[in-house]
Amino acid sequence: MDKWLNSLVTPDPQTGFELAIKLARMGVRYTQPDEEKLKQGRKQYDDHAGFLIAASQVVSIHFQTVARANNYWTKNDKK
């Protein structure tokens, strides 16, 4: 695969969240590089809330990593 991740640093939280989604999607692609098998698997989780919730959890974990790399939680901390 081509190099696509140069940094976890993003200009703002919205871009950071989009990066978290990209990280989750790329993780799936690395795990299942066969495009046809990947598409076939979608049928299994498309209509299952549990699978969609699990996908959201993965994105959330990635966003925590991106947020930490960008210091999102302390930049706006007025304490």
N, CA and C atoms as an extended XYZ file, in Angstrom:
237
Properties=species:S:1:pos:R:3:atomname:S:1:resname:S:1:resid:I:1 pbc="F F F"
N         0.845       -1.189        0.000 N   MET     1
C         0.000        0.000        0.000 CA  MET     1
C         0.887        1.249        0.000 C   MET     1
N         0.337        2.295       -0.560 N   ASP     2
C         1.039        3.569       -0.581 CA  ASP     2
C         1.094        4.173        0.814 C   ASP     2
N         2.126        4.938        1.060 N   LYS     3
C         2.209        5.655        2.332 CA  LYS     3
C         1.154        6.753        2.321 C   LYS     3
N         0.296        6.768        3.309 N   TRP     4
C        -0.793        7.748        3.342 CA  TRP     4
C        -0.863        8.496        4.665 C   TRP     4
N        -0.199        8.003        5.687 N   LEU     5
C        -0.271        8.648        6.996 CA  LEU     5
C         1.069        9.307        7.307 C   LEU     5
N         1.086       10.614        7.198 N   ASN     6
C         2.314       11.357        7.451 CA  ASN     6
C         2.372       11.925        8.860 C   ASN     6
N         1.209       12.133        9.450 N   SER     7
C         1.163       12.739       10.776 CA  SER     7
C        -0.215       12.553       11.378 C   SER     7
N        -0.277       12.567       12.702 N   LEU     8
C        -1.566       12.579       13.395 CA  LEU     8
C        -1.991       14.007       13.721 C   LEU     8
N        -1.143       14.966       13.446 N   VAL     9
C        -1.439       16.366       13.743 CA  VAL     9
C        -2.412       16.895       12.697 C   VAL     9
N        -3.490       17.513       13.169 N   THR    10
C        -4.513       18.067       12.287 CA  THR    10
C        -4.790       19.521       12.672 C   THR    10
N        -5.333       20.314       11.751 N   PRO    11
C        -5.562       21.727       12.054 CA  PRO    11
C        -6.713       21.989       13.024 C   PRO    11
N        -7.653       21.026       13.138 N   ASP    12
C        -8.805       21.243       14.006 CA  ASP    12
C        -9.453       19.895       14.344 C   ASP    12
N       -10.328       19.868       15.356 N   PRO    13
C       -10.957       18.601       15.763 CA  PRO    13
C       -11.782       17.931       14.663 C   PRO    13
N       -12.458       18.702       13.831 N   GLN    14
C       -13.248       18.102       12.739 CA  GLN    14
C       -12.348       17.285       11.820 C   GLN    14
N       -11.223       17.860       11.433 N   THR    15
C       -10.268       17.153       10.589 CA  THR    15
C        -9.688       15.963       11.342 C   THR    15
N        -9.501       16.112       12.638 N   GLY    16
C        -9.017       15.007       13.462 CA  GLY    16
C       -10.006       13.856       13.489 C   GLY    16
N       -11.290       14.164       13.565 N   PHE    17
C       -12.312       13.120       13.554 CA  PHE    17
C       -12.335       12.407       12.204 C   PHE    17
N       -12.193       13.173       11.131 N   GLU    18
C       -12.144       12.567        9.804 CA  GLU    18
C       -10.919       11.660        9.662 C   GLU    18
N        -9.812       12.055       10.267 N   LEU    19
C        -8.626       11.204       10.269 CA  LEU    19
C        -8.891        9.923       11.056 C   LEU    19
N        -9.605       10.029       12.158 N   ALA    20
C        -9.941        8.840       12.949 CA  ALA    20
C       -10.766        7.852       12.127 C   ALA    20
N       -11.700        8.358       11.340 N   ILE    21
C       -12.499        7.498       10.457 CA  ILE    21
C       -11.594        6.836        9.427 C   ILE    21
N       -10.700        7.620        8.861 N   LYS    22
C        -9.752        7.078        7.868 CA  LYS    22
C        -8.883        5.991        8.495 C   LYS    22
N        -8.423        6.207        9.713 N   LEU    23
C        -7.619        5.195       10.398 CA  LEU    23
C        -8.405        3.889       10.556 C   LEU    23
N        -9.664        4.008       10.946 N   ALA    24
C       -10.502        2.821       11.121 CA  ALA    24
C       -10.690        2.093        9.786 C   ALA    24
N       -10.978        2.850        8.745 N   ARG    25
C       -11.202        2.245        7.427 CA  ARG    25
C        -9.934        1.592        6.894 C   ARG    25
N        -8.803        2.245        7.087 N   MET    26
C        -7.550        1.685        6.598 CA  MET    26
C        -7.174        0.436        7.392 C   MET    26
N        -7.524        0.405        8.670 N   GLY    27
C        -7.286       -0.799        9.460 CA  GLY    27
C        -8.021       -1.991        8.885 C   GLY    27
N        -9.239       -1.768        8.449 N   VAL    28
C       -10.020       -2.841        7.830 CA  VAL    28
C        -9.380       -3.260        6.508 C   VAL    28
N        -8.948       -2.292        5.733 N   ARG    29
C        -8.317       -2.609        4.437 CA  ARG    29
C        -7.028       -3.414        4.612 C   ARG    29
N        -6.244       -3.069        5.612 N   TYR    30
C        -5.021       -3.822        5.862 CA  TYR    30
C        -5.348       -5.230        6.347 C   TYR    30
N        -6.411       -5.357        7.126 N   THR    31
C        -6.810       -6.651        7.652 CA  THR    31
C        -7.400       -7.537        6.557 C   THR    31
N        -8.195       -6.930        5.664 N   GLN    32
C        -8.815       -7.671        4.558 CA  GLN    32
C        -8.535       -6.947        3.247 C   GLN    32
N        -7.384       -7.207        2.635 N   PRO    33
C        -7.029       -6.486        1.411 CA  PRO    33
C        -7.808       -6.924        0.169 C   PRO    33
N        -8.477       -8.080        0.223 N   ASP    34
C        -9.243       -8.566       -0.921 CA  ASP    34
C       -10.541       -7.762       -1.034 C   ASP    34
N       -10.636       -6.943       -2.066 N   GLU    35
C       -11.783       -6.035       -2.263 CA  GLU    35
C       -13.114       -6.784       -2.327 C   GLU    35
N       -13.153       -7.910       -3.025 N   GLU    36
C       -14.402       -8.669       -3.146 CA  GLU    36
C       -14.864       -9.219       -1.795 C   GLU    36
N       -13.951       -9.784       -1.038 N   LYS    37
C       -14.302      -10.309        0.284 CA  LYS    37
C       -14.734       -9.178        1.205 C   LYS    37
N       -14.093       -8.037        1.059 N   LEU    38
C       -14.455       -6.869        1.860 CA  LEU    38
C       -15.896       -6.456        1.573 C   LEU    38
N       -16.251       -6.407        0.306 N   LYS    39
C       -17.623       -6.037       -0.087 CA  LYS    39
C       -18.636       -7.075        0.375 C   LYS    39
N       -18.273       -8.349        0.302 N   GLN    40
C       -19.173       -9.412        0.750 CA  GLN    40
C       -19.446       -9.307        2.248 C   GLN    40
N       -18.443       -8.927        3.011 N   GLY    41
C       -18.600       -8.808        4.453 CA  GLY    41
C       -19.552       -7.702        4.857 C   GLY    41
N       -19.677       -6.683        4.029 N   ARG    42
C       -20.577       -5.571        4.350 CA  ARG    42
C       -22.021       -6.021        4.496 C   ARG    42
N       -22.409       -7.002        3.718 N   LYS    43
C       -23.782       -7.512        3.789 CA  LYS    43
C       -24.092       -8.055        5.184 C   LYS    43
N       -23.072       -8.585        5.843 N   GLN    44
C       -23.273       -9.191        7.162 CA  GLN    44
C       -23.492       -8.144        8.249 C   GLN    44
N       -22.898       -6.985        8.121 N   TYR    45
C       -23.016       -5.999        9.198 CA  TYR    45
C       -23.862       -4.782        8.852 C   TYR    45
N       -24.279       -4.657        7.619 N   ASP    46
C       -25.073       -3.499        7.195 CA  ASP    46
C       -26.299       -3.235        8.066 C   ASP    46
N       -27.017       -4.266        8.399 N   ASP    47
C       -28.281       -4.103        9.117 CA  ASP    47
C       -28.197       -4.505       10.586 C   ASP    47
N       -27.009       -4.647       11.117 N   HIS    48
C       -26.844       -5.087       12.498 CA  HIS    48
C       -26.289       -3.952       13.344 C   HIS    48
N       -27.099       -3.470       14.246 N   ALA    49
C       -26.709       -2.333       15.084 CA  ALA    49
C       -25.444       -2.625       15.887 C   ALA    49
N       -25.292       -3.840       16.349 N   GLY    50
C       -24.119       -4.194       17.148 CA  GLY    50
C       -22.816       -3.997       16.391 C   GLY    50
N       -22.808       -4.371       15.120 N   PHE    51
C       -21.609       -4.187       14.302 CA  PHE    51
C       -21.338       -2.706       14.051 C   PHE    51
N       -22.397       -1.948       13.837 N   LEU    52
C       -22.234       -0.509       13.597 CA  LEU    52
C       -21.750        0.199       14.863 C   LEU    52
N       -22.244       -0.231       16.008 N   ILE    53
C       -21.780        0.333       17.278 CA  ILE    53
C       -20.304       -0.006       17.486 C   ILE    53
N       -19.924       -1.225       17.173 N   ALA    54
C       -18.512       -1.629       17.300 CA  ALA    54
C       -17.633       -0.779       16.387 C   ALA    54
N       -18.098       -0.498       15.183 N   ALA    55
C       -17.334        0.356       14.261 CA  ALA    55
C       -17.184        1.763       14.843 C   ALA    55
N       -18.247        2.261       15.461 N   SER    56
C       -18.181        3.581       16.099 CA  SER    56
C       -17.184        3.589       17.243 C   SER    56
N       -17.101        2.496       17.971 N   GLN    57
C       -16.143        2.396       19.069 CA  GLN    57
C       -14.712        2.442       18.549 C   GLN    57
N       -14.460        1.802       17.429 N   VAL    58
C       -13.124        1.821       16.840 CA  VAL    58
C       -12.760        3.248       16.429 C   VAL    58
N       -13.695        3.941       15.793 N   VAL    59
C       -13.455        5.337       15.407 CA  VAL    59
C       -13.187        6.177       16.655 C   VAL    59
N       -13.950        5.944       17.702 N   SER    60
C       -13.772        6.687       18.955 CA  SER    60
C       -12.379        6.486       19.537 C   SER    60
N       -11.904        5.269       19.516 N   ILE    61
C       -10.563        4.985       20.030 CA  ILE    61
C        -9.510        5.699       19.184 C   ILE    61
N        -9.687        5.654       17.879 N   HIS    62
C        -8.745        6.364       17.002 CA  HIS    62
C        -8.809        7.875       17.246 C   HIS    62
N       -10.012        8.400       17.478 N   PHE    63
C       -10.131        9.839       17.727 CA  PHE    63
C        -9.430       10.216       19.032 C   PHE    63
N        -9.503        9.360       20.029 N   GLN    64
C        -8.773        9.624       21.270 CA  GLN    64
C        -7.276        9.744       20.996 C   GLN    64
N        -6.762        8.884       20.134 N   THR    65
C        -5.340        8.923       19.777 CA  THR    65
C        -5.000       10.220       19.058 C   THR    65
N        -5.834       10.598       18.090 N   VAL    66
C        -5.601       11.836       17.338 CA  VAL    66
C        -5.725       13.047       18.262 C   VAL    66
N        -6.733       13.037       19.117 N   ALA    67
C        -6.923       14.152       20.050 CA  ALA    67
C        -5.726       14.297       20.976 C   ALA    67
N        -5.208       13.192       21.430 N   ARG    68
C        -4.031       13.221       22.304 CA  ARG    68
C        -2.819       13.783       21.551 C   ARG    68
N        -2.647       13.365       20.308 N   ALA    69
C        -1.523       13.850       19.502 CA  ALA    69
C        -1.620       15.349       19.233 C   ALA    69
N        -2.859       15.861       19.201 N   ASN    70
C        -3.083       17.274       18.916 CA  ASN    70
C        -3.327       18.103       20.168 C   ASN    70
N        -3.325       17.434       21.312 N   ASN    71
C        -3.517       18.135       22.581 CA  ASN    71
C        -4.861       18.876       22.633 C   ASN    71
N        -5.878       18.288       22.025 N   TYR    72
C        -7.200       18.939       21.974 CA  TYR    72
C        -7.768       19.229       23.358 C   TYR    72
N        -7.574       18.321       24.295 N   TRP    73
C        -8.214       18.468       25.594 CA  TRP    73
C        -7.602       19.564       26.442 C   TRP    73
N        -6.365       19.882       26.241 N   THR    74
C        -5.740       20.900       27.082 CA  THR    74
C        -5.608       22.252       26.398 C   THR    74
N        -5.740       22.329       25.099 N   LYS    75
C        -5.641       23.613       24.395 CA  LYS    75
C        -6.691       24.605       24.850 C   LYS    75
N        -7.898       24.108       25.078 N   ASN    76
C        -9.009       24.987       25.442 CA  ASN    76
C        -9.325       24.944       26.929 C   ASN    76
N        -8.474       24.311       27.696 N   ASP    77
C        -8.688       24.184       29.131 CA  ASP    77
C        -8.346       25.516       29.806 C   ASP    77
N        -9.332       26.152       30.426 N   LYS    78
C        -9.141       27.484       31.040 CA  LYS    78
C        -8.791       27.396       32.509 C   LYS    78
N        -8.536       26.212       33.039 N   LYS    79
C        -8.278       26.056       34.477 CA  LYS    79
C        -6.986       26.684       34.904 C   LYS    79
